[in-house]
Amino acid sequence: AFSVVSKLLSQQKLDLLHELVSAEVLQVLKEKISLLPDNHRDALAADMDAIMYSTEGDVRIYYDDDGRKFVSILMRFWYLNGANLPDEVPGETKVFQIVFGDESTKEKRHLLTANYEFQREFTEGAKPDWTITRIEHPRLLE
């Protein structure tokens, strides 16, 4: 889900995210993404093969005022991206230079992070669909 959503964000195809992302988050994303420079928008995309590591940051079970049961999982992802970002992007972990072929051909990759929160209702009879309720790409999508 992270890879699919991040690519759609990068391509500004927010209309395709209605089933995956909460309406509140989509509204905020529409405003932020329209203001991003192209290189930051390109850096949002995470190919499946480029995800280096993922871990859960927080897992919560809670009930709303009507007694419905929810589970929320915050996931953190580290991914490589070849967007044309400056070498000194604050908050970025590291810049890698990967050499393919000869020494004159270098492809620069950035190790970036993203936080996505997934929520699902577990009340009996509720649809078993997960919804993304928070999307953060530090220093890119602020």
Order of alpha helices (4+ residues) and beta strands (2+ residues): alpha-alpha-alpha-beta-beta-beta-beta-beta
